[in-house]
Amino acid sequence: MLSRSRGLRLGLLLLTSLGYVAAIDTWTDHSAYAQDDEEDEEDSGDDEGGDDEGGDEGEGDEEEEEDPKEQPPITAGGLFTLRTYPVREISRPLSMTEKIVQLRLSAGTDISAKGAFESGGLSVEGIYGVKDNFSLIGGLTNAYNFKQFGVYFGFEGALAYDLVNFRLAANIHRTALPEYCGQFDMSMAPSDCTDPTSGEFQPELPTGNFDAGGVKFSLDLGFPFRYAIRPEIAIVALQTLMSIDFNSIDDGYTILQEDSSTGTLTPRTVRNGAKPDLNPSLGIATNPIAPLSVVIFAQLRIPDFDTSAGAFQVPVTGRLQFSPNQKFDIGLEFTLLNVKPPEGQSPIDNRFLALFMQTRVGR
């Protein structure tokens, strides 16, 4: 009896357990089906009742996908570091980036038609980015065996970021004065002063030598401007605009003046007074490929703003620069000292060549 009773109990217990499990499974299935039905209804309701809104949202998503393409790069606004500093020169900020120092060393030599490789100079210049829109500038430049030099220090700040800056620098400088054949008696003049064909003496020709001019103290004023026409082409202008002089010198520059009695051109040293000099510049820069930069710019020099003195000088400089990375540049600068020379001279006769290297360090 006891064994039958135990068997019956075990059977009832087993049946009860199986029924409980089946009930749970059935309830779970019904709940899942109900949830699926509710989600289907919500989806169909959104499709049926929100055609206009859904279409607007779709168009908004498309616009949001297109907007990032029109946004400037993440480094726009000067947020560069040394690691992200552009290799392409035109893409670099007009002001030096905050906490980055750029040092430039250049060595040059005179390669004029006469006197080539007889004189040279070594220059050191630097820029420090105090802020992304404000830089300190300074340096020592010289040429013609120190008969021409400049020592300057100042600042450059952005008026419109990456478009136009304001530049002001105190400058102690001296200009080398070319030596002309007419400064000598015919018997003492170099042999190159005589025309090899006619044998005539040519007083207007330079001898290839230079004399030291007077030392002046000036404030150099400029509005450095750069406008990128395309990513690889830009207009650059007004690196210099004028120099405000604080002293006058007797041997400021040399002009060739016609002798009324003989009709020949005679060199004459002219005084440079304590008046501002006009020195505007204009050029074009291009980056045919990112590491390679080519810049050509000209400067108009009018001492004392005197446009009637006939002392215009128009030096033209071409610069070729290669930048293998963000930290280093190397290049050449070739300068025609005056493409508007006095009568009897060629615009390409007086030339200067410089090799430069510059590096950047900082954050």
Helices and strands as residue ranges (DSSP letters): H 2-49, H 51-70, G 89-91, E 100-110, E 120-131, E 134-143, E 148-160, E 164-180, G 181-183, G 191-193, E 206-222, E 225-230, E 233-237, E 242-245, E 249-258, E 265-272, E 277-278, E 281-289, E 292-299, G 303-305, E 316-325, E 328-336, E 351-362
